[in-house]
Amino acid sequence: MKEFESLCTLLEEQAERQETLISVCLAQLQAGFDGNIKYFSEKTSAIDYLVKETAHAEFIRQELVEKICKHLGINSPDKRIRDIAEKVGEPWRSRILDSCDRMKVAVLYLKAWLAEAVPFYRASLESARSTLKKIYPDCDEQEIYSYSDLMLKRSEMVLTRFMDDRG
């Protein structure tokens, strides 16, 4: 069945994307430790791209799973990939289970990365916030900039006291 092959390919690509995401996250964290802002920014952009690709693939995966579940008569509300794998023959079963195992390992690595990265990022942000507060005491009074999902800048914080006519 064409859908089985498409699902296997999609899951293999997803596993590879998640493994790539681990490498990029680790490189981003190392760039943060090293203070290499340019490399950190590049890795952040790569993470954003991988997350968007993952979201797009997830939409396609859900459609495929829905078709396959109808074909196989699976009425499970969560339509787990492993449930599908148990109902199909080889080579799809092995390919699906292998991809699921790879993705499970990737998620465990990402959780470990988060455990290391979040305290570092939190400390870095607090340090930056403290420094900004010292050089610009009214910074909490102004609107703080934020980004939408599309990374579009909504507004800017103007540092009028820090950047004045004296330079």
LUMGU-94160 format. One record per residue (C-alpha): residue number from 1; residue in one letter; chain; x, y, z. Coordinates in nm, 2 decimals, padded with zeros to 4 digits. Layout:
<sites>
[NUM; 'a'; 'A'; [X; Y; Z]]
...
</sites>
This chain:
<sites>
[1; 'm'; 'A'; [00.00; 00.00; 00.00]]
[2; 'k'; 'A'; [00.13; 00.34; -00.10]]
[3; 'e'; 'A'; [00.03; 00.50; 00.23]]
[4; 'f'; 'A'; [00.25; 00.25; 00.43]]
[5; 'e'; 'A'; [00.56; 00.34; 00.22]]
[6; 's'; 'A'; [00.48; 00.72; 00.26]]
[7; 'l'; 'A'; [00.44; 00.68; 00.64]]
[8; 'c'; 'A'; [00.76; 00.49; 00.67]]
[9; 't'; 'A'; [00.95; 00.75; 00.47]]
[10; 'l'; 'A'; [00.79; 01.03; 00.66]]
[11; 'l'; 'A'; [00.88; 00.87; 01.00]]
[12; 'e'; 'A'; [01.24; 00.81; 00.89]]
[13; 'e'; 'A'; [01.27; 01.17; 00.78]]
[14; 'q'; 'A'; [01.12; 01.28; 01.11]]
[15; 'a'; 'A'; [01.37; 01.06; 01.31]]
[16; 'e'; 'A'; [01.66; 01.21; 01.11]]
[17; 'r'; 'A'; [01.52; 01.56; 01.16]]
[18; 'q'; 'A'; [01.50; 01.51; 01.54]]
[19; 'e'; 'A'; [01.86; 01.37; 01.55]]
[20; 't'; 'A'; [01.97; 01.67; 01.36]]
[21; 'l'; 'A'; [01.79; 01.89; 01.60]]
[22; 'i'; 'A'; [01.98; 01.73; 01.89]]
[23; 's'; 'A'; [02.31; 01.82; 01.72]]
[24; 'v'; 'A'; [02.20; 02.17; 01.65]]
[25; 'c'; 'A'; [02.08; 02.22; 02.01]]
[26; 'l'; 'A'; [02.41; 02.10; 02.15]]
[27; 'a'; 'A'; [02.60; 02.33; 01.91]]
[28; 'q'; 'A'; [02.38; 02.62; 02.02]]
[29; 'l'; 'A'; [02.44; 02.55; 02.38]]
[30; 'q'; 'A'; [02.81; 02.53; 02.32]]
[31; 'a'; 'A'; [02.80; 02.86; 02.14]]
[32; 'g'; 'A'; [02.63; 03.01; 02.44]]
[33; 'f'; 'A'; [02.90; 02.87; 02.67]]
[34; 'd'; 'A'; [03.17; 03.01; 02.44]]
[35; 'g'; 'A'; [02.99; 03.34; 02.40]]
[36; 'n'; 'A'; [02.99; 03.31; 02.02]]
[37; 'i'; 'A'; [02.68; 03.52; 01.95]]
[38; 'k'; 'A'; [02.70; 03.48; 01.57]]
[39; 'y'; 'A'; [02.72; 03.10; 01.58]]
[40; 'f'; 'A'; [02.45; 03.10; 01.86]]
[41; 's'; 'A'; [02.22; 03.30; 01.63]]
[42; 'e'; 'A'; [02.28; 03.07; 01.34]]
[43; 'k'; 'A'; [02.20; 02.76; 01.54]]
[44; 't'; 'A'; [01.89; 02.93; 01.68]]
[45; 's'; 'A'; [01.77; 03.00; 01.32]]
[46; 'a'; 'A'; [01.84; 02.63; 01.23]]
[47; 'i'; 'A'; [01.64; 02.52; 01.53]]
[48; 'd'; 'A'; [01.35; 02.74; 01.42]]
[49; 'y'; 'A'; [01.37; 02.59; 01.07]]
[50; 'l'; 'A'; [01.37; 02.23; 01.20]]
[51; 'v'; 'A'; [01.08; 02.30; 01.43]]
[52; 'k'; 'A'; [00.88; 02.44; 01.14]]
[53; 'e'; 'A'; [00.97; 02.14; 00.92]]
[54; 't'; 'A'; [00.86; 01.91; 01.20]]
[55; 'a'; 'A'; [00.53; 02.09; 01.24]]
[56; 'h'; 'A'; [00.46; 02.06; 00.87]]
[57; 'a'; 'A'; [00.56; 01.69; 00.86]]
[58; 'e'; 'A'; [00.33; 01.63; 01.17]]
[59; 'f'; 'A'; [00.03; 01.76; 00.97]]
[60; 'i'; 'A'; [00.11; 01.52; 00.68]]
[61; 'r'; 'A'; [00.17; 01.24; 00.93]]
[62; 'q'; 'A'; [-00.17; 01.29; 01.09]]
[63; 'e'; 'A'; [-00.34; 01.27; 00.75]]
[64; 'l'; 'A'; [-00.16; 00.95; 00.66]]
[65; 'v'; 'A'; [-00.23; 00.79; 00.99]]
[66; 'e'; 'A'; [-00.60; 00.87; 00.96]]
[67; 'k'; 'A'; [-00.61; 00.70; 00.61]]
[68; 'i'; 'A'; [-00.42; 00.40; 00.73]]
[69; 'c'; 'A'; [-00.63; 00.36; 01.04]]
[70; 'k'; 'A'; [-00.95; 00.37; 00.83]]
[71; 'h'; 'A'; [-00.79; 00.11; 00.60]]
[72; 'l'; 'A'; [-00.69; -00.12; 00.89]]
[73; 'g'; 'A'; [-01.00; -00.06; 01.09]]
[74; 'i'; 'A'; [-00.82; 00.09; 01.39]]
[75; 'n'; 'A'; [-01.06; 00.30; 01.60]]
[76; 's'; 'A'; [-00.82; 00.40; 01.87]]
[77; 'p'; 'A'; [-00.87; 00.76; 01.96]]
[78; 'd'; 'A'; [-00.50; 00.84; 01.98]]
[79; 'k'; 'A'; [-00.41; 00.64; 01.67]]
[80; 'r'; 'A'; [-00.06; 00.55; 01.80]]
[81; 'i'; 'A'; [00.20; 00.47; 01.54]]
[82; 'r'; 'A'; [00.30; 00.15; 01.73]]
[83; 'd'; 'A'; [-00.06; 00.03; 01.70]]
[84; 'i'; 'A'; [-00.04; 00.06; 01.33]]
[85; 'a'; 'A'; [00.30; -00.11; 01.32]]
[86; 'e'; 'A'; [00.15; -00.41; 01.50]]
[87; 'k'; 'A'; [-00.12; -00.45; 01.23]]
[88; 'v'; 'A'; [00.10; -00.43; 00.92]]
[89; 'g'; 'A'; [00.35; -00.67; 00.77]]
[90; 'e'; 'A'; [00.72; -00.65; 00.70]]
[91; 'p'; 'A'; [00.91; -00.45; 00.59]]
[92; 'w'; 'A'; [00.68; -00.16; 00.71]]
[93; 'r'; 'A'; [00.65; -00.30; 01.06]]
[94; 's'; 'A'; [01.03; -00.29; 01.12]]
[95; 'r'; 'A'; [01.07; 00.04; 00.95]]
[96; 'i'; 'A'; [00.79; 00.20; 01.16]]
[97; 'l'; 'A'; [00.92; 00.06; 01.49]]
[98; 'd'; 'A'; [01.28; 00.15; 01.41]]
[99; 's'; 'A'; [01.18; 00.51; 01.34]]
[100; 'c'; 'A'; [00.97; 00.52; 01.66]]
[101; 'd'; 'A'; [01.27; 00.40; 01.86]]
[102; 'r'; 'A'; [01.50; 00.66; 01.70]]
[103; 'm'; 'A'; [01.25; 00.93; 01.78]]
[104; 'k'; 'A'; [01.21; 00.81; 02.14]]
[105; 'v'; 'A'; [01.58; 00.83; 02.19]]
[106; 'a'; 'A'; [01.59; 01.17; 02.03]]
[107; 'v'; 'A'; [01.33; 01.30; 02.27]]
[108; 'l'; 'A'; [01.52; 01.16; 02.57]]
[109; 'y'; 'A'; [01.84; 01.34; 02.44]]
[110; 'l'; 'A'; [01.64; 01.66; 02.40]]
[111; 'k'; 'A'; [01.51; 01.64; 02.75]]
[112; 'a'; 'A'; [01.86; 01.60; 02.88]]
[113; 'w'; 'A'; [01.97; 01.90; 02.67]]
[114; 'l'; 'A'; [01.69; 02.10; 02.82]]
[115; 'a'; 'A'; [01.80; 02.01; 03.17]]
[116; 'e'; 'A'; [02.14; 02.15; 03.09]]
[117; 'a'; 'A'; [02.04; 02.44; 02.87]]
[118; 'v'; 'A'; [01.76; 02.60; 03.07]]
[119; 'p'; 'A'; [01.96; 02.68; 03.38]]
[120; 'f'; 'A'; [02.24; 02.83; 03.16]]
[121; 'y'; 'A'; [01.99; 03.04; 02.95]]
[122; 'r'; 'A'; [01.81; 03.15; 03.27]]
[123; 'a'; 'A'; [02.13; 03.26; 03.43]]
[124; 's'; 'A'; [02.24; 03.44; 03.11]]
[125; 'l'; 'A'; [01.91; 03.62; 03.09]]
[126; 'e'; 'A'; [01.92; 03.72; 03.45]]
[127; 's'; 'A'; [02.28; 03.85; 03.40]]
[128; 'a'; 'A'; [02.18; 04.05; 03.09]]
[129; 'r'; 'A'; [01.87; 04.18; 03.27]]
[130; 's'; 'A'; [02.08; 04.29; 03.57]]
[131; 't'; 'A'; [02.33; 04.46; 03.34]]
[132; 'l'; 'A'; [02.06; 04.64; 03.15]]
[133; 'k'; 'A'; [01.90; 04.75; 03.47]]
[134; 'k'; 'A'; [02.23; 04.91; 03.58]]
[135; 'i'; 'A'; [02.29; 05.10; 03.26]]
[136; 'y'; 'A'; [01.92; 05.17; 03.19]]
[137; 'p'; 'A'; [01.72; 05.19; 03.52]]
[138; 'd'; 'A'; [01.38; 05.26; 03.36]]
[139; 'c'; 'A'; [01.39; 04.96; 03.13]]
[140; 'd'; 'A'; [01.10; 04.78; 03.31]]
[141; 'e'; 'A'; [00.88; 05.08; 03.24]]
[142; 'q'; 'A'; [00.90; 05.06; 02.87]]
[143; 'e'; 'A'; [00.73; 04.81; 02.64]]
[144; 'i'; 'A'; [00.94; 04.49; 02.60]]
[145; 'y'; 'A'; [00.98; 04.36; 02.25]]
[146; 's'; 'A'; [00.84; 04.02; 02.15]]
[147; 'y'; 'A'; [00.82; 03.81; 01.85]]
[148; 's'; 'A'; [00.53; 03.62; 01.69]]
[149; 'd'; 'A'; [00.56; 03.26; 01.56]]
[150; 'l'; 'A'; [00.68; 03.40; 01.24]]
[151; 'm'; 'A'; [00.96; 03.58; 01.42]]
[152; 'l'; 'A'; [00.83; 03.92; 01.31]]
[153; 'k'; 'A'; [00.92; 04.20; 01.54]]
[154; 'r'; 'A'; [00.61; 04.36; 01.70]]
[155; 's'; 'A'; [00.77; 04.65; 01.87]]
[156; 'e'; 'A'; [01.11; 04.78; 01.98]]
[157; 'm'; 'A'; [01.25; 04.88; 02.32]]
[158; 'v'; 'A'; [01.41; 05.22; 02.28]]
[159; 'l'; 'A'; [01.71; 05.28; 02.50]]
[160; 't'; 'A'; [01.68; 05.66; 02.52]]
[161; 'r'; 'A'; [01.90; 05.70; 02.83]]
[162; 'f'; 'A'; [02.17; 05.47; 02.72]]
[163; 'm'; 'A'; [02.19; 05.60; 02.36]]
[164; 'd'; 'A'; [02.16; 05.98; 02.39]]
[165; 'd'; 'A'; [02.33; 06.27; 02.22]]
[166; 'r'; 'A'; [02.65; 06.21; 02.40]]
[167; 'g'; 'A'; [02.70; 05.87; 02.24]]
</sites>
